[in-house]
Amino acid sequence: MTAARIELPDKLIPVFEGAADVRGAYGGRGSAKTRSFAKMAAVRGYVYGKQGVKGQILCARQYMNSLDDSSLEEVKRAIEDEPFLVDYYEIGEKYGRSRDGNVWFSFAGLDRSIDSIKSKGRILICWVDEAEPVADSAWATLIPTLREEGEDWNAELWVTWNPKRKTAAVEKRFRASKDPLVKIVELNWRDNPKFPAKLERDRQRDLAERPDQYPHVWDGAYATVIEG
């Protein structure tokens, strides 16, 4: 298999090294969390497929009324960034799958289809983005479905979120975990080596004009000011 160099924020490198049951990152806007996890999902799918491992990468969110609300566009953009991924995957308007048929992406909203996930076949990775509102009951249903394993690999849960409430289930289950197989890091705009100039202008504007909201939006702090 040809070696490829993947650029990630430095703080994410240990998250994706070695064995894990859960990998994740939390923090504020502009941290490259979503794009990085989308890219690594495609990379891991590539590795699995080339090894002959067949299965799906499930991309879930709490709320998904249609594919427009899903992580599909992030996955597409992540694949388009890497020529070897472009060669491996076939991307359509409503789908993403490997050309050899071994790996495919699927999408689900946990609020409406959590029970149907139990019947999904061979989930290699389940990535839950925007995971802050996911209820503990949903995690309790989802996690036992991730039971696939093979030589030197097992099904994994990936989680990304912007903190809002200290009492959120995602905070208690994952951020507070001391389990070495739960690899979670805080990631903020300072950790993004490609932080866009446009976002920097937005950040400076929020710092000057909305200082009460700034820590939550940009630094991943819990929300202390709620509109309305």
C-alpha positions as CSV (number, residue, x, y, z in Angstrom):
1,M,0.0,0.0,0.0
2,T,1.4,3.4,-1.0
3,A,2.2,5.7,2.0
4,A,0.4,9.0,2.1
5,R,0.9,12.1,4.3
6,I,-2.2,13.4,6.0
7,E,-2.1,16.8,7.6
8,L,-4.0,17.1,10.9
9,P,-3.8,19.5,13.9
10,D,-1.0,18.3,16.1
11,K,-3.3,17.7,19.0
12,L,-5.3,15.1,17.0
13,I,-2.3,12.9,16.2
14,P,-2.4,11.0,19.5
15,V,-6.2,10.6,19.1
16,F,-5.8,8.6,16.0
17,E,-2.7,6.6,17.1
18,G,-3.0,3.1,18.5
19,A,-6.0,1.1,19.5
20,A,-9.2,2.8,20.8
21,D,-12.9,2.2,21.3
22,V,-13.8,5.9,21.2
23,R,-11.9,8.8,19.5
24,G,-13.1,12.4,19.7
25,A,-12.6,16.1,20.0
26,Y,-14.5,19.0,21.5
27,G,-14.1,22.7,21.3
28,G,-15.2,26.0,19.6
29,R,-15.6,27.3,16.1
30,G,-12.8,27.1,13.5
31,S,-10.9,24.2,15.1
32,A,-11.0,21.9,12.1
33,K,-12.7,19.2,14.1
34,T,-15.3,18.2,11.6
35,R,-13.1,18.4,8.5
36,S,-10.3,16.4,10.3
37,F,-12.7,13.6,11.4
38,A,-14.3,13.5,8.0
39,K,-10.9,13.1,6.4
40,M,-9.8,10.4,8.8
41,A,-13.0,8.5,8.3
42,A,-12.3,8.4,4.6
43,V,-8.6,7.4,5.3
44,R,-9.6,4.6,7.6
45,G,-12.2,3.4,5.1
46,Y,-9.4,3.3,2.5
47,V,-7.2,1.3,4.9
48,Y,-10.0,-1.2,5.7
49,G,-11.0,-1.6,2.0
50,K,-7.4,-2.2,0.9
51,Q,-7.2,-4.9,3.5
52,G,-10.3,-6.5,2.2
53,V,-12.4,-5.5,5.2
54,K,-16.0,-4.8,4.2
55,G,-18.5,-2.6,6.0
56,Q,-19.9,0.9,6.5
57,I,-18.9,4.1,8.0
58,L,-22.0,5.5,9.7
59,C,-22.1,9.3,10.0
60,A,-24.7,10.3,12.5
61,R,-26.1,13.5,14.0
62,Q,-28.8,14.0,16.5
63,Y,-31.0,15.9,14.0
64,M,-31.0,14.9,10.3
65,N,-34.2,15.5,8.3
66,S,-32.4,15.0,5.0
67,L,-28.9,14.5,3.5
68,D,-28.6,18.3,3.5
69,D,-28.4,18.1,7.3
70,S,-25.8,15.3,7.2
71,S,-22.0,15.1,7.1
72,L,-22.0,14.1,3.4
73,E,-20.7,17.4,2.1
74,E,-17.8,17.3,4.7
75,V,-16.9,13.8,3.6
76,K,-17.0,14.8,-0.1
77,R,-14.7,17.8,0.5
78,A,-12.3,15.7,2.7
79,I,-12.0,13.1,-0.1
80,E,-11.5,15.8,-2.8
81,D,-8.5,17.1,-0.8
82,E,-6.5,13.9,-1.3
83,P,-5.8,12.5,-4.8
84,F,-5.4,8.9,-3.4
85,L,-8.9,9.2,-1.8
86,V,-10.4,10.5,-5.0
87,D,-9.0,7.5,-6.9
88,Y,-10.4,5.1,-4.3
89,Y,-13.9,6.5,-3.7
90,E,-16.9,7.1,-6.0
91,I,-18.8,10.1,-4.8
92,G,-22.3,11.0,-6.1
93,E,-24.9,13.6,-5.2
94,K,-26.3,11.3,-2.4
95,Y,-23.7,8.7,-1.8
96,G,-20.1,7.8,-1.1
97,R,-18.6,4.4,-1.6
98,S,-15.3,2.7,-2.5
99,R,-14.9,1.7,-6.1
100,D,-14.1,-1.9,-5.0
101,G,-17.4,-2.1,-3.1
102,N,-15.8,-2.8,0.3
103,V,-16.6,0.4,2.1
104,W,-19.5,2.7,2.0
105,F,-20.8,5.8,3.9
106,S,-24.2,5.9,5.4
107,F,-26.0,8.7,7.3
108,A,-28.6,8.8,10.1
109,G,-30.3,11.1,12.5
110,L,-30.3,9.7,16.0
111,D,-33.5,11.5,17.0
112,R,-35.6,9.6,14.4
113,S,-33.7,6.4,13.6
114,I,-31.8,5.3,16.6
115,D,-33.7,2.0,16.8
116,S,-33.1,1.2,13.2
117,I,-29.3,1.5,13.7
118,K,-29.5,-1.7,15.7
119,S,-30.3,-3.5,12.5
120,K,-27.5,-1.9,10.3
121,G,-25.0,-4.4,9.2
122,R,-21.2,-4.3,9.9
123,I,-20.5,-0.8,11.1
124,L,-16.8,-0.2,11.1
125,I,-16.9,3.4,12.4
126,C,-19.8,5.4,13.7
127,W,-18.9,9.1,13.7
128,V,-21.4,11.3,15.6
129,D,-20.8,15.0,14.7
130,E,-22.5,17.8,16.6
131,A,-23.0,15.4,19.4
132,E,-23.8,17.8,22.3
133,P,-27.6,17.2,22.3
134,V,-27.4,13.4,22.0
135,A,-29.3,11.9,25.0
136,D,-27.7,9.2,27.2
137,S,-30.4,6.8,26.1
138,A,-29.3,7.2,22.5
139,W,-25.6,6.4,23.4
140,A,-26.9,3.4,25.4
141,T,-28.6,2.1,22.2
142,L,-25.8,3.0,19.8
143,I,-22.7,1.8,21.5
144,P,-23.6,-1.9,21.8
145,T,-24.2,-2.0,18.0
146,L,-20.4,-1.3,17.5
147,R,-19.3,-4.9,18.0
148,E,-17.5,-5.8,14.8
149,E,-13.8,-6.8,15.1
150,G,-11.1,-8.5,13.2
151,E,-7.3,-9.0,13.3
152,D,-5.8,-5.8,14.9
153,W,-9.0,-3.7,14.6
154,N,-12.4,-3.3,16.2
155,A,-15.5,-1.1,15.5
156,E,-15.0,2.4,16.8
157,L,-17.2,5.3,17.9
158,W,-16.0,8.8,16.9
159,V,-17.5,11.9,18.5
160,T,-17.1,15.6,17.8
161,W,-19.0,18.4,19.6
162,N,-19.1,22.0,20.7
163,P,-19.6,22.1,24.5
164,K,-22.7,23.9,25.7
165,R,-23.9,22.2,28.9
166,K,-21.7,20.6,31.6
167,T,-24.6,18.2,32.2
168,A,-24.8,16.9,28.6
169,A,-24.5,13.1,28.2
170,V,-21.5,13.5,25.8
171,E,-19.6,15.4,28.5
172,K,-20.2,12.8,31.2
173,R,-19.6,9.7,29.0
174,F,-16.6,10.8,27.1
175,R,-14.9,14.0,28.2
176,A,-14.9,12.8,31.8
177,S,-13.7,9.3,31.0
178,K,-10.3,8.1,32.3
179,D,-10.4,4.9,30.1
180,P,-7.2,4.8,28.0
181,L,-9.2,3.4,25.1
182,V,-11.3,6.6,25.1
183,K,-9.1,9.2,23.4
184,I,-10.6,12.7,23.6
185,V,-8.9,16.1,23.2
186,E,-10.0,19.7,23.3
187,L,-9.5,21.5,20.0
188,N,-10.0,25.2,19.4
189,W,-9.1,27.8,16.7
190,R,-5.6,28.2,18.0
191,D,-4.9,24.5,17.2
192,N,-5.9,24.8,13.5
193,P,-2.8,25.4,11.4
194,K,-5.0,26.5,8.5
195,F,-7.3,28.8,10.4
196,P,-8.9,31.0,7.6
197,A,-8.4,34.7,7.5
198,K,-12.2,35.2,7.1
199,L,-12.8,33.3,10.4
200,E,-10.1,35.4,12.1
201,R,-12.0,38.5,11.1
202,D,-15.2,37.0,12.5
203,R,-13.4,36.0,15.7
204,Q,-12.0,39.5,16.2
205,R,-15.5,41.0,15.6
206,D,-17.1,38.6,18.2
207,L,-14.3,39.4,20.7
208,A,-15.0,43.1,20.3
209,E,-18.8,43.2,19.9
210,R,-20.0,40.0,21.7
211,P,-17.6,39.3,24.5
212,D,-20.2,37.5,26.6
213,Q,-20.7,34.9,23.9
214,Y,-17.1,34.7,22.7
215,P,-15.7,32.0,25.2
216,H,-18.5,29.6,24.2
217,V,-18.3,30.2,20.5
218,W,-14.6,30.3,20.0
219,D,-12.9,28.7,23.1
220,G,-15.2,25.8,23.7
221,A,-16.5,27.0,27.1
222,Y,-19.9,26.1,28.4
223,A,-22.6,28.5,27.3
224,T,-23.4,31.1,30.0
225,V,-25.6,33.4,27.8
226,I,-28.5,31.9,25.9
227,E,-30.4,34.1,23.4
228,G,-34.1,34.4,24.3
